[in-house]
């Protein structure tokens, strides 16, 4: 699989729910359709919160993983927002 290149990175470490989603929503408004936002979070609630947010806003979680206690998400901006 090809490496996904992010267009912008959001550091949401040490932020508690709902701040990772709030910050992600704000950052996504700055991106154009099809661009990718990388989010680094430590709040385990983000595992369910970010995919739920993406689904309701027409964005797509491309992938996510956990590394060294950090959750890393790649979300592609959808066409409408």
mmCIF file of the N, C-alpha and C atoms, coordinates in Angstrom:
data_MODEL
# 
_entry.id   MODEL 
# 
loop_
_atom_site.group_PDB 
_atom_site.id 
_atom_site.type_symbol 
_atom_site.label_atom_id 
_atom_site.label_alt_id 
_atom_site.label_comp_id 
_atom_site.label_asym_id 
_atom_site.label_entity_id 
_atom_site.label_seq_id 
_atom_site.pdbx_PDB_ins_code 
_atom_site.Cartn_x 
_atom_site.Cartn_y 
_atom_site.Cartn_z 
_atom_site.occupancy 
_atom_site.B_iso_or_equiv 
_atom_site.pdbx_formal_charge 
_atom_site.auth_seq_id 
_atom_site.auth_comp_id 
_atom_site.auth_asym_id 
_atom_site.auth_atom_id 
_atom_site.pdbx_PDB_model_num 
ATOM 1   N N  . UNK A 1 1  ? 0.846   -1.191 0.000  1.00 0.00 ? 1  UNK A N  1 
ATOM 2   C CA . UNK A 1 1  ? 0.000   0.000  0.000  1.00 0.00 ? 1  UNK A CA 1 
ATOM 3   C C  . UNK A 1 1  ? 0.885   1.246  0.000  1.00 0.00 ? 1  UNK A C  1 
ATOM 4   N N  . UNK A 1 2  ? 0.487   2.221  -0.782 1.00 0.00 ? 2  UNK A N  1 
ATOM 5   C CA . UNK A 1 2  ? 1.261   3.454  -0.884 1.00 0.00 ? 2  UNK A CA 1 
ATOM 6   C C  . UNK A 1 2  ? 1.185   4.252  0.409  1.00 0.00 ? 2  UNK A C  1 
ATOM 7   N N  . UNK A 1 3  ? 2.241   4.968  0.696  1.00 0.00 ? 3  UNK A N  1 
ATOM 8   C CA . UNK A 1 3  ? 2.281   5.827  1.880  1.00 0.00 ? 3  UNK A CA 1 
ATOM 9   C C  . UNK A 1 3  ? 1.336   7.010  1.677  1.00 0.00 ? 3  UNK A C  1 
ATOM 10  N N  . UNK A 1 4  ? 0.490   7.259  2.648  1.00 0.00 ? 4  UNK A N  1 
ATOM 11  C CA . UNK A 1 4  ? -0.430  8.396  2.582  1.00 0.00 ? 4  UNK A CA 1 
ATOM 12  C C  . UNK A 1 4  ? 0.300   9.630  3.090  1.00 0.00 ? 4  UNK A C  1 
ATOM 13  N N  . UNK A 1 5  ? 0.270   10.681 2.298  1.00 0.00 ? 5  UNK A N  1 
ATOM 14  C CA . UNK A 1 5  ? 0.946   11.925 2.670  1.00 0.00 ? 5  UNK A CA 1 
ATOM 15  C C  . UNK A 1 5  ? -0.066  12.885 3.274  1.00 0.00 ? 5  UNK A C  1 
ATOM 16  N N  . UNK A 1 6  ? 0.202   13.321 4.500  1.00 0.00 ? 6  UNK A N  1 
ATOM 17  C CA . UNK A 1 6  ? -0.719  14.283 5.118  1.00 0.00 ? 6  UNK A CA 1 
ATOM 18  C C  . UNK A 1 6  ? -0.389  15.694 4.654  1.00 0.00 ? 6  UNK A C  1 
ATOM 19  N N  . UNK A 1 7  ? -1.431  16.520 4.563  1.00 0.00 ? 7  UNK A N  1 
ATOM 20  C CA . UNK A 1 7  ? -1.267  17.919 4.163  1.00 0.00 ? 7  UNK A CA 1 
ATOM 21  C C  . UNK A 1 7  ? -1.062  18.821 5.369  1.00 0.00 ? 7  UNK A C  1 
ATOM 22  N N  . UNK A 1 8  ? -1.547  18.376 6.528  1.00 0.00 ? 8  UNK A N  1 
ATOM 23  C CA . UNK A 1 8  ? -1.430  19.174 7.750  1.00 0.00 ? 8  UNK A CA 1 
ATOM 24  C C  . UNK A 1 8  ? -1.440  18.219 8.934  1.00 0.00 ? 8  UNK A C  1 
ATOM 25  N N  . UNK A 1 9  ? -0.780  18.618 10.024 1.00 0.00 ? 9  UNK A N  1 
ATOM 26  C CA . UNK A 1 9  ? -0.741  17.796 11.239 1.00 0.00 ? 9  UNK A CA 1 
ATOM 27  C C  . UNK A 1 9  ? -1.336  18.588 12.394 1.00 0.00 ? 9  UNK A C  1 
ATOM 28  N N  . UNK A 1 10 ? -2.164  17.902 13.186 1.00 0.00 ? 10 UNK A N  1 
ATOM 29  C CA . UNK A 1 10 ? -2.778  18.497 14.371 1.00 0.00 ? 10 UNK A CA 1 
ATOM 30  C C  . UNK A 1 10 ? -2.272  17.757 15.605 1.00 0.00 ? 10 UNK A C  1 
ATOM 31  N N  . UNK A 1 11 ? -1.669  18.489 16.517 1.00 0.00 ? 11 UNK A N  1 
ATOM 32  C CA . UNK A 1 11 ? -1.203  17.908 17.776 1.00 0.00 ? 11 UNK A CA 1 
ATOM 33  C C  . UNK A 1 11 ? -2.318  18.062 18.807 1.00 0.00 ? 11 UNK A C  1 
ATOM 34  N N  . UNK A 1 12 ? -3.014  16.959 19.074 1.00 0.00 ? 12 UNK A N  1 
ATOM 35  C CA . UNK A 1 12 ? -4.107  16.973 20.050 1.00 0.00 ? 12 UNK A CA 1 
ATOM 36  C C  . UNK A 1 12 ? -3.734  16.172 21.297 1.00 0.00 ? 12 UNK A C  1 
ATOM 37  N N  . UNK A 1 13 ? -2.429  15.992 21.506 1.00 0.00 ? 13 UNK A N  1 
ATOM 38  C CA . UNK A 1 13 ? -1.981  15.251 22.688 1.00 0.00 ? 13 UNK A CA 1 
ATOM 39  C C  . UNK A 1 13 ? -2.343  16.016 23.955 1.00 0.00 ? 13 UNK A C  1 
ATOM 40  N N  . UNK A 1 14 ? -2.689  15.265 24.983 1.00 0.00 ? 14 UNK A N  1 
ATOM 41  C CA . UNK A 1 14 ? -3.047  15.809 26.295 1.00 0.00 ? 14 UNK A CA 1 
ATOM 42  C C  . UNK A 1 14 ? -4.349  16.604 26.295 1.00 0.00 ? 14 UNK A C  1 
ATOM 43  N N  . UNK A 1 15 ? -5.104  16.571 25.211 1.00 0.00 ? 15 UNK A N  1 
ATOM 44  C CA . UNK A 1 15 ? -6.421  17.200 25.181 1.00 0.00 ? 15 UNK A CA 1 
ATOM 45  C C  . UNK A 1 15 ? -7.463  16.133 25.499 1.00 0.00 ? 15 UNK A C  1 
ATOM 46  N N  . UNK A 1 16 ? -8.430  16.492 26.325 1.00 0.00 ? 16 UNK A N  1 
ATOM 47  C CA . UNK A 1 16 ? -9.471  15.548 26.695 1.00 0.00 ? 16 UNK A CA 1 
ATOM 48  C C  . UNK A 1 16 ? -10.743 15.818 25.907 1.00 0.00 ? 16 UNK A C  1 
ATOM 49  N N  . UNK A 1 17 ? -11.564 14.793 25.768 1.00 0.00 ? 17 UNK A N  1 
ATOM 50  C CA . UNK A 1 17 ? -12.835 14.882 25.072 1.00 0.00 ? 17 UNK A CA 1 
ATOM 51  C C  . UNK A 1 17 ? -13.625 16.092 25.592 1.00 0.00 ? 17 UNK A C  1 
ATOM 52  N N  . UNK A 1 18 ? -14.197 16.892 24.728 1.00 0.00 ? 18 UNK A N  1 
ATOM 53  C CA . UNK A 1 18 ? -14.326 16.723 23.276 1.00 0.00 ? 18 UNK A CA 1 
ATOM 54  C C  . UNK A 1 18 ? -13.285 17.496 22.473 1.00 0.00 ? 18 UNK A C  1 
ATOM 55  N N  . UNK A 1 19 ? -12.224 17.982 23.110 1.00 0.00 ? 19 UNK A N  1 
ATOM 56  C CA . UNK A 1 19 ? -11.293 18.881 22.424 1.00 0.00 ? 19 UNK A CA 1 
ATOM 57  C C  . UNK A 1 19 ? -10.603 18.285 21.196 1.00 0.00 ? 19 UNK A C  1 
ATOM 58  N N  . UNK A 1 20 ? -10.208 16.996 21.175 1.00 0.00 ? 20 UNK A N  1 
ATOM 59  C CA . UNK A 1 20 ? -9.618  16.486 19.924 1.00 0.00 ? 20 UNK A CA 1 
ATOM 60  C C  . UNK A 1 20 ? -10.563 16.641 18.726 1.00 0.00 ? 20 UNK A C  1 
ATOM 61  N N  . UNK A 1 21 ? -11.854 16.383 18.943 1.00 0.00 ? 21 UNK A N  1 
ATOM 62  C CA . UNK A 1 21 ? -12.825 16.526 17.848 1.00 0.00 ? 21 UNK A CA 1 
ATOM 63  C C  . UNK A 1 21 ? -13.026 18.000 17.500 1.00 0.00 ? 21 UNK A C  1 
ATOM 64  N N  . UNK A 1 22 ? -13.106 18.854 18.503 1.00 0.00 ? 22 UNK A N  1 
ATOM 65  C CA . UNK A 1 22 ? -13.284 20.299 18.252 1.00 0.00 ? 22 UNK A CA 1 
ATOM 66  C C  . UNK A 1 22 ? -12.108 20.838 17.447 1.00 0.00 ? 22 UNK A C  1 
ATOM 67  N N  . UNK A 1 23 ? -10.890 20.490 17.848 1.00 0.00 ? 23 UNK A N  1 
ATOM 68  C CA . UNK A 1 23 ? -9.689  20.961 17.142 1.00 0.00 ? 23 UNK A CA 1 
ATOM 69  C C  . UNK A 1 23 ? -9.615  20.363 15.734 1.00 0.00 ? 23 UNK A C  1 
ATOM 70  N N  . UNK A 1 24 ? -10.002 19.089 15.605 1.00 0.00 ? 24 UNK A N  1 
ATOM 71  C CA . UNK A 1 24 ? -9.998  18.443 14.290 1.00 0.00 ? 24 UNK A CA 1 
ATOM 72  C C  . UNK A 1 24 ? -10.976 19.143 13.355 1.00 0.00 ? 24 UNK A C  1 
ATOM 73  N N  . UNK A 1 25 ? -12.162 19.434 13.858 1.00 0.00 ? 25 UNK A N  1 
ATOM 74  C CA . UNK A 1 25 ? -13.177 20.109 13.043 1.00 0.00 ? 25 UNK A CA 1 
ATOM 75  C C  . UNK A 1 25 ? -12.667 21.459 12.555 1.00 0.00 ? 25 UNK A C  1 
ATOM 76  N N  . UNK A 1 26 ? -12.035 22.212 13.444 1.00 0.00 ? 26 UNK A N  1 
ATOM 77  C CA . UNK A 1 26 ? -11.501 23.529 13.077 1.00 0.00 ? 26 UNK A CA 1 
ATOM 78  C C  . UNK A 1 26 ? -10.384 23.387 12.034 1.00 0.00 ? 26 UNK A C  1 
ATOM 79  N N  . UNK A 1 27 ? -9.489  22.429 12.237 1.00 0.00 ? 27 UNK A N  1 
ATOM 80  C CA . UNK A 1 27 ? -8.374  22.233 11.296 1.00 0.00 ? 27 UNK A CA 1 
ATOM 81  C C  . UNK A 1 27 ? -8.869  21.783 9.922  1.00 0.00 ? 27 UNK A C  1 
ATOM 82  N N  . UNK A 1 28 ? -9.911  20.961 9.894  1.00 0.00 ? 28 UNK A N  1 
ATOM 83  C CA . UNK A 1 28 ? -10.428 20.463 8.614  1.00 0.00 ? 28 UNK A CA 1 
ATOM 84  C C  . UNK A 1 28 ? -11.024 21.592 7.776  1.00 0.00 ? 28 UNK A C  1 
ATOM 85  N N  . UNK A 1 29 ? -11.547 22.623 8.432  1.00 0.00 ? 29 UNK A N  1 
ATOM 86  C CA . UNK A 1 29 ? -12.124 23.757 7.690  1.00 0.00 ? 29 UNK A CA 1 
ATOM 87  C C  . UNK A 1 29 ? -11.061 24.483 6.868  1.00 0.00 ? 29 UNK A C  1 
ATOM 88  N N  . UNK A 1 30 ? -9.797  24.349 7.257  1.00 0.00 ? 30 UNK A N  1 
ATOM 89  C CA . UNK A 1 30 ? -8.700  25.018 6.540  1.00 0.00 ? 30 UNK A CA 1 
ATOM 90  C C  . UNK A 1 30 ? -8.213  24.209 5.338  1.00 0.00 ? 30 UNK A C  1 
ATOM 91  N N  . UNK A 1 31 ? -8.664  22.956 5.229  1.00 0.00 ? 31 UNK A N  1 
ATOM 92  C CA . UNK A 1 31 ? -8.208  22.090 4.144  1.00 0.00 ? 31 UNK A CA 1 
ATOM 93  C C  . UNK A 1 31 ? -9.206  22.071 2.997  1.00 0.00 ? 31 UNK A C  1 
ATOM 94  N N  . UNK A 1 32 ? -8.696  21.768 1.807  1.00 0.00 ? 32 UNK A N  1 
ATOM 95  C CA . UNK A 1 32 ? -9.562  21.615 0.651  1.00 0.00 ? 32 UNK A CA 1 
ATOM 96  C C  . UNK A 1 32 ? -10.015 20.167 0.521  1.00 0.00 ? 32 UNK A C  1 
ATOM 97  N N  . UNK A 1 33 ? -11.076 19.921 -0.265 1.00 0.00 ? 33 UNK A N  1 
ATOM 98  C CA . UNK A 1 33 ? -11.560 18.557 -0.467 1.00 0.00 ? 33 UNK A CA 1 
ATOM 99  C C  . UNK A 1 33 ? -10.437 17.629 -0.935 1.00 0.00 ? 33 UNK A C  1 
ATOM 100 N N  . UNK A 1 34 ? -10.366 16.454 -0.319 1.00 0.00 ? 34 UNK A N  1 
ATOM 101 C CA . UNK A 1 34 ? -9.363  15.464 -0.689 1.00 0.00 ? 34 UNK A CA 1 
ATOM 102 C C  . UNK A 1 34 ? -8.054  15.586 0.074  1.00 0.00 ? 34 UNK A C  1 
ATOM 103 N N  . UNK A 1 35 ? -7.848  16.710 0.770  1.00 0.00 ? 35 UNK A N  1 
ATOM 104 C CA . UNK A 1 35 ? -6.618  16.848 1.544  1.00 0.00 ? 35 UNK A CA 1 
ATOM 105 C C  . UNK A 1 35 ? -6.713  16.002 2.813  1.00 0.00 ? 35 UNK A C  1 
ATOM 106 N N  . UNK A 1 36 ? -5.545  15.677 3.382  1.00 0.00 ? 36 UNK A N  1 
ATOM 107 C CA . UNK A 1 36 ? -5.473  14.748 4.510  1.00 0.00 ? 36 UNK A CA 1 
ATOM 108 C C  . UNK A 1 36 ? -4.909  15.447 5.741  1.00 0.00 ? 36 UNK A C  1 
ATOM 109 N N  . UNK A 1 37 ? -5.609  15.255 6.864  1.00 0.00 ? 37 UNK A N  1 
ATOM 110 C CA . UNK A 1 37 ? -5.175  15.776 8.156  1.00 0.00 ? 37 UNK A CA 1 
ATOM 111 C C  . UNK A 1 37 ? -4.680  14.618 9.013  1.00 0.00 ? 37 UNK A C  1 
ATOM 112 N N  . UNK A 1 38 ? -3.490  14.786 9.575  1.00 0.00 ? 38 UNK A N  1 
ATOM 113 C CA . UNK A 1 38 ? -2.952  13.817 10.530 1.00 0.00 ? 38 UNK A CA 1 
ATOM 114 C C  . UNK A 1 38 ? -3.214  14.362 11.925 1.00 0.00 ? 38 UNK A C  1 
ATOM 115 N N  . UNK A 1 39 ? -3.855  13.544 12.770 1.00 0.00 ? 39 UNK A N  1 
ATOM 116 C CA . UNK A 1 39 ? -4.146  13.949 14.141 1.00 0.00 ? 39 UNK A CA 1 
ATOM 117 C C  . UNK A 1 39 ? -3.391  13.015 15.079 1.00 0.00 ? 39 UNK A C  1 
ATOM 118 N N  . UNK A 1 40 ? -2.665  13.607 16.032 1.00 0.00 ? 40 UNK A N  1 
ATOM 119 C CA . UNK A 1 40 ? -1.979  12.825 17.064 1.00 0.00 ? 40 UNK A CA 1 
ATOM 120 C C  . UNK A 1 40 ? -2.672  13.149 18.385 1.00 0.00 ? 40 UNK A C  1 
ATOM 121 N N  . UNK A 1 41 ? -3.267  12.125 19.012 1.00 0.00 ? 41 UNK A N  1 
ATOM 122 C CA . UNK A 1 41 ? -4.036  12.326 20.236 1.00 0.00 ? 41 UNK A CA 1 
ATOM 123 C C  . UNK A 1 41 ? -3.609  11.310 21.292 1.00 0.00 ? 41 UNK A C  1 
ATOM 124 N N  . UNK A 1 42 ? -3.916  11.621 22.536 1.00 0.00 ? 42 UNK A N  1 
ATOM 125 C CA . UNK A 1 42 ? -3.652  10.674 23.619 1.00 0.00 ? 42 UNK A CA 1 
ATOM 126 C C  . UNK A 1 42 ? -4.938  10.269 24.336 1.00 0.00 ? 42 UNK A C  1 
ATOM 127 N N  . UNK A 1 43 ? -6.035  10.964 24.085 1.00 0.00 ? 43 UNK A N  1 
ATOM 128 C CA . UNK A 1 43 ? -7.318  10.635 24.706 1.00 0.00 ? 43 UNK A CA 1 
ATOM 129 C C  . UNK A 1 43 ? -7.899  9.406  24.012 1.00 0.00 ? 43 UNK A C  1 
ATOM 130 N N  . UNK A 1 44 ? -8.063  8.315  24.765 1.00 0.00 ? 44 UNK A N  1 
ATOM 131 C CA . UNK A 1 44 ? -8.547  7.075  24.162 1.00 0.00 ? 44 UNK A CA 1 
ATOM 132 C C  . UNK A 1 44 ? -9.964  7.209  23.617 1.00 0.00 ? 44 UNK A C  1 
ATOM 133 N N  . UNK A 1 45 ? -10.694 8.223  24.067 1.00 0.00 ? 45 UNK A N  1 
ATOM 134 C CA . UNK A 1 45 ? -12.026 8.459  23.519 1.00 0.00 ? 45 UNK A CA 1 
ATOM 135 C C  . UNK A 1 45 ? -11.987 8.791  22.039 1.00 0.00 ? 45 UNK A C  1 
ATOM 136 N N  . UNK A 1 46 ? -10.846 9.270  21.568 1.00 0.00 ? 46 UNK A N  1 
ATOM 137 C CA . UNK A 1 46 ? -10.703 9.621  20.150 1.00 0.00 ? 46 UNK A CA 1 
ATOM 138 C C  . UNK A 1 46 ? -10.876 8.402  19.248 1.00 0.00 ? 46 UNK A C  1 
ATOM 139 N N  . UNK A 1 47 ? -10.621 7.209  19.773 1.00 0.00 ? 47 UNK A N  1 
ATOM 140 C CA . UNK A 1 47 ? -10.752 5.981  18.977 1.00 0.00 ? 47 UNK A CA 1 
ATOM 141 C C  . UNK A 1 47 ? -12.175 5.839  18.451 1.00 0.00 ? 47 UNK A C  1 
ATOM 142 N N  . UNK A 1 48 ? -13.161 6.222  19.245 1.00 0.00 ? 48 UNK A N  1 
ATOM 143 C CA . UNK A 1 48 ? -14.546 6.173  18.776 1.00 0.00 ? 48 UNK A CA 1 
ATOM 144 C C  . UNK A 1 48 ? -15.049 7.540  18.323 1.00 0.00 ? 48 UNK A C  1 
ATOM 145 N N  . UNK A 1 49 ? -14.574 8.603  18.976 1.00 0.00 ? 49 UNK A N  1 
ATOM 146 C CA . UNK A 1 49 ? -15.088 9.946  18.681 1.00 0.00 ? 49 UNK A CA 1 
ATOM 147 C C  . UNK A 1 49 ? -14.724 10.434 17.285 1.00 0.00 ? 49 UNK A C  1 
ATOM 148 N N  . UNK A 1 50 ? -13.459 10.272 16.877 1.00 0.00 ? 50 UNK A N  1 
ATOM 149 C CA . UNK A 1 50 ? -13.047 10.804 15.570 1.00 0.00 ? 50 UNK A CA 1 
ATOM 150 C C  . UNK A 1 50 ? -13.722 10.079 14.405 1.00 0.00 ? 50 UNK A C  1 
ATOM 151 N N  . UNK A 1 51 ? -13.789 8.732  14.404 1.00 0.00 ? 51 UNK A N  1 
ATOM 152 C CA . UNK A 1 51 ? -14.522 8.072  13.308 1.00 0.00 ? 51 UNK A CA 1 
ATOM 153 C C  . UNK A 1 51 ? -16.002 8.457  13.275 1.00 0.00 ? 51 UNK A C  1 
ATOM 154 N N  . UNK A 1 52 ? -16.637 8.607  14.441 1.00 0.00 ? 52 UNK A N  1 
ATOM 155 C CA . UNK A 1 52 ? -18.053 9.009  14.479 1.00 0.00 ? 52 UNK A CA 1 
ATOM 156 C C  . UNK A 1 52 ? -18.214 10.422 13.920 1.00 0.00 ? 52 UNK A C  1 
ATOM 157 N N  . UNK A 1 53 ? -17.295 11.321 14.306 1.00 0.00 ? 53 UNK A N  1 
ATOM 158 C CA . UNK A 1 53 ? -17.337 12.690 13.781 1.00 0.00 ? 53 UNK A CA 1 
ATOM 159 C C  . UNK A 1 53 ? -17.144 12.687 12.264 1.00 0.00 ? 53 UNK A C  1 
ATOM 160 N N  . UNK A 1 54 ? -16.161 11.918 11.795 1.00 0.00 ? 54 UNK A N  1 
ATOM 161 C CA . UNK A 1 54 ? -15.877 11.875 10.356 1.00 0.00 ? 54 UNK A CA 1 
ATOM 162 C C  . UNK A 1 54 ? -17.096 11.393 9.574  1.00 0.00 ? 54 UNK A C  1 
ATOM 163 N N  . UNK A 1 55 ? -17.759 10.367 10.090 1.00 0.00 ? 55 UNK A N  1 
ATOM 164 C CA . UNK A 1 55 ? -18.921 9.818  9.392  1.00 0.00 ? 55 UNK A CA 1 
ATOM 165 C C  . UNK A 1 55 ? -20.055 10.839 9.306  1.00 0.00 ? 55 UNK A C  1 
ATOM 166 N N  . UNK A 1 56 ? -20.289 11.581 10.376 1.00 0.00 ? 56 UNK A N  1 
ATOM 167 C CA . UNK A 1 56 ? -21.393 12.539 10.371 1.00 0.00 ? 56 UNK A CA 1 
ATOM 168 C C  . UNK A 1 56 ? -21.072 13.809 9.583  1.00 0.00 ? 56 UNK A C  1 
ATOM 169 N N  . UNK A 1 57 ? -19.790 14.059 9.290  1.00 0.00 ? 57 UNK A N  1 
ATOM 170 C CA . UNK A 1 57 ? -19.420 15.282 8.571  1.00 0.00 ? 57 UNK A CA 1 
ATOM 171 C C  . UNK A 1 57 ? -18.987 15.016 7.133  1.00 0.00 ? 57 UNK A C  1 
ATOM 172 N N  . UNK A 1 58 ? -19.051 13.767 6.687  1.00 0.00 ? 58 UNK A N  1 
ATOM 173 C CA . UNK A 1 58 ? -18.707 13.453 5.302  1.00 0.00 ? 58 UNK A CA 1 
ATOM 174 C C  . UNK A 1 58 ? -17.215 13.351 5.041  1.00 0.00 ? 58 UNK A C  1 
ATOM 175 N N  . UNK A 1 59 ? -16.424 13.169 6.108  1.00 0.00 ? 59 UNK A N  1 
ATOM 176 C CA . UNK A 1 59 ? -14.987 12.977 5.961  1.00 0.00 ? 59 UNK A CA 1 
ATOM 177 C C  . UNK A 1 59 ? -14.676 11.492 6.131  1.00 0.00 ? 59 UNK A C  1 
ATOM 178 N N  . UNK A 1 60 ? -13.455 11.082 5.805  1.00 0.00 ? 60 UNK A N  1 
ATOM 179 C CA . UNK A 1 60 ? -13.115 9.662  5.805  1.00 0.00 ? 60 UNK A CA 1 
ATOM 180 C C  . UNK A 1 60 ? -11.858 9.398  6.631  1.00 0.00 ? 60 UNK A C  1 
ATOM 181 N N  . UNK A 1 61 ? -11.985 8.500  7.611  1.00 0.00 ? 61 UNK A N  1 
ATOM 182 C CA . UNK A 1 61 ? -10.806 8.048  8.348  1.00 0.00 ? 61 UNK A CA 1 
ATOM 183 C C  . UNK A 1 61 ? -10.099 7.043  7.449  1.00 0.00 ? 61 UNK A C  1 
ATOM 184 N N  . UNK A 1 62 ? -8.924  7.409  6.963  1.00 0.00 ? 62 UNK A N  1 
ATOM 185 C CA . UNK A 1 62 ? -8.176  6.520  6.077  1.00 0.00 ? 62 UNK A CA 1 
ATOM 186 C C  . UNK A 1 62 ? -7.522  5.400  6.862  1.00 0.00 ? 62 UNK A C  1 
ATOM 187 N N  . UNK A 1 63 ? -6.959  5.744  8.011  1.00 0.00 ? 63 UNK A N  1 
ATOM 188 C CA . UNK A 1 63 ? -6.282  4.763  8.844  1.00 0.00 ? 63 UNK A CA 1 
ATOM 189 C C  . UNK A 1 63 ? -6.045  5.363  10.214 1.00 0.00 ? 63 UNK A C  1 
ATOM 190 N N  . UNK A 1 64 ? -5.811  4.498  11.180 1.00 0.00 ? 64 UNK A N  1 
ATOM 191 C CA . UNK A 1 64 ? -5.377  4.963  12.496 1.00 0.00 ? 64 UNK A CA 1 
ATOM 192 C C  . UNK A 1 64 ? -4.600  3.839  13.150 1.00 0.00 ? 64 UNK A C  1 
ATOM 193 N N  . UNK A 1 65 ? -3.685  4.217  14.021 1.00 0.00 ? 65 UNK A N  1 
ATOM 194 C CA . UNK A 1 65 ? -2.917  3.225  14.773 1.00 0.00 ? 65 UNK A CA 1 
ATOM 195 C C  . UNK A 1 65 ? -2.473  3.838  16.092 1.00 0.00 ? 65 UNK A C  1 
ATOM 196 N N  . UNK A 1 66 ? -2.027  2.971  16.966 1.00 0.00 ? 66 UNK A N  1 
ATOM 197 C CA . UNK A 1 66 ? -1.516  3.423  18.255 1.00 0.00 ? 66 UNK A CA 1 
ATOM 198 C C  . UNK A 1 66 ? -0.035  3.104  18.309 1.00 0.00 ? 66 UNK A C  1 
ATOM 199 N N  . UNK A 1 67 ? 0.753   4.088  18.730 1.00 0.00 ? 67 UNK A N  1 
ATOM 200 C CA . UNK A 1 67 ? 2.200   3.894  18.842 1.00 0.00 ? 67 UNK A CA 1 
ATOM 201 C C  . UNK A 1 67 ? 2.693   4.637  20.066 1.00 0.00 ? 67 UNK A C  1 
ATOM 202 N N  . UNK A 1 68 ? 3.327   3.924  20.965 1.00 0.00 ? 68 UNK A N  1 
ATOM 203 C CA . UNK A 1 68 ? 3.899   4.528  22.175 1.00 0.00 ? 68 UNK A CA 1 
ATOM 204 C C  . UNK A 1 68 ? 2.881   5.364  22.955 1.00 0.00 ? 68 UNK A C  1 
ATOM 205 N N  . UNK A 1 69 ? 1.656   4.861  23.055 1.00 0.00 ? 69 UNK A N  1 
ATOM 206 C CA . UNK A 1 69 ? 0.623   5.555  23.819 1.00 0.00 ? 69 UNK A CA 1 
ATOM 207 C C  . UNK A 1 69 ? -0.040  6.708  23.092 1.00 0.00 ? 69 UNK A C  1 
ATOM 208 N N  . UNK A 1 70 ? 0.349   6.939  21.849 1.00 0.00 ? 70 UNK A N  1 
ATOM 209 C CA . UNK A 1 70 ? -0.262  8.009  21.052 1.00 0.00 ? 70 UNK A CA 1 
ATOM 210 C C  . UNK A 1 70 ? -1.129  7.393  19.959 1.00 0.00 ? 70 UNK A C  1 
ATOM 211 N N  . UNK A 1 71 ? -2.255  8.014  19.719 1.00 0.00 ? 71 UNK A N  1 
ATOM 212 C CA . UNK A 1 71 ? -3.167  7.583  18.663 1.00 0.00 ? 71 UNK A CA 1 
ATOM 213 C C  . UNK A 1 71 ? -2.949  8.490  17.464 1.00 0.00 ? 71 UNK A C  1 
ATOM 214 N N  . UNK A 1 72 ? -2.694  7.881  16.314 1.00 0.00 ? 72 UNK A N  1 
ATOM 215 C CA . UNK A 1 72 ? -2.414  8.652  15.101 1.00 0.00 ? 72 UNK A CA 1 
ATOM 216 C C  . UNK A 1 72 ? -3.498  8.335  14.073 1.00 0.00 ? 72 UNK A C  1 
ATOM 217 N N  . UNK A 1 73 ? -4.219  9.361  13.658 1.00 0.00 ? 73 UNK A N  1 
ATOM 218 C CA . UNK A 1 73 ? -5.294  9.226  12.681 1.00 0.00 ? 73 UNK A CA 1 
ATOM 219 C C  . UNK A 1 73 ? -4.959  9.982  11.410 1.00 0.00 ? 73 UNK A C  1 
ATOM 220 N N  . UNK A 1 74 ? -5.364  9.443  10.269 1.00 0.00 ? 74 UNK A N  1 
ATOM 221 C CA . UNK A 1 74 ? -5.290  10.165 8.998  1.00 0.00 ? 74 UNK A CA 1 
ATOM 222 C C  . UNK A 1 74 ? -6.718  10.270 8.476  1.00 0.00 ? 74 UNK A C  1 
ATOM 223 N N  . UNK A 1 75 ? -7.193  11.490 8.324  1.00 0.00 ? 75 UNK A N  1 
ATOM 224 C CA . UNK A 1 75 ? -8.566  11.727 7.890  1.00 0.00 ? 75 UNK A CA 1 
ATOM 225 C C  . UNK A 1 75 ? -8.542  12.571 6.614  1.00 0.00 ? 75 UNK A C  1 
ATOM 226 N N  . UNK A 1 76 ? -9.240  12.075 5.576  1.00 0.00 ? 76 UNK A N  1 
ATOM 227 C CA . UNK A 1 76 ? -9.341  12.807 4.304  1.00 0.00 ? 76 UNK A CA 1 
ATOM 228 C C  . UNK A 1 76 ? -10.601 13.642 4.306  1.00 0.00 ? 76 UNK A C  1 
ATOM 229 N N  . UNK A 1 77 ? -10.473 14.899 3.931  1.00 0.00 ? 77 UNK A N  1 
ATOM 230 C CA . UNK A 1 77 ? -11.624 15.789 3.875  1.00 0.00 ? 77 UNK A CA 1 
ATOM 231 C C  . UNK A 1 77 ? -12.525 15.403 2.719  1.00 0.00 ? 77 UNK A C  1 
ATOM 232 N N  . UNK A 1 78 ? -13.818 15.352 3.021  1.00 0.00 ? 78 UNK A N  1 
ATOM 233 C CA . UNK A 1 78 ? -14.801 15.043 1.989  1.00 0.00 ? 78 UNK A CA 1 
ATOM 234 C C  . UNK A 1 78 ? -15.110 16.265 1.136  1.00 0.00 ? 78 UNK A C  1 
ATOM 235 N N  . UNK A 1 79 ? -16.001 16.073 0.194  1.00 0.00 ? 79 UNK A N  1 
ATOM 236 C CA . UNK A 1 79 ? -16.330 17.143 -0.750 1.00 0.00 ? 79 UNK A CA 1 
ATOM 237 C C  . UNK A 1 79 ? -17.184 18.256 -0.176 1.00 0.00 ? 79 UNK A C  1 
ATOM 238 N N  . UNK A 1 80 ? -18.061 17.913 0.772  1.00 0.00 ? 80 UNK A N  1 
ATOM 239 C CA . UNK A 1 80 ? -18.913 18.952 1.348  1.00 0.00 ? 80 UNK A CA 1 
ATOM 240 C C  . UNK A 1 80 ? -18.689 19.053 2.848  1.00 0.00 ? 80 UNK A C  1 
ATOM 241 N N  . UNK A 1 81 ? -18.770 20.254 3.352  1.00 0.00 ? 81 UNK A N  1 
ATOM 242 C CA . UNK A 1 81 ? -18.661 20.463 4.805  1.00 0.00 ? 81 UNK A CA 1 
ATOM 243 C C  . UNK A 1 81 ? -19.313 21.772 5.171  1.00 0.00 ? 81 UNK A C  1 
# 
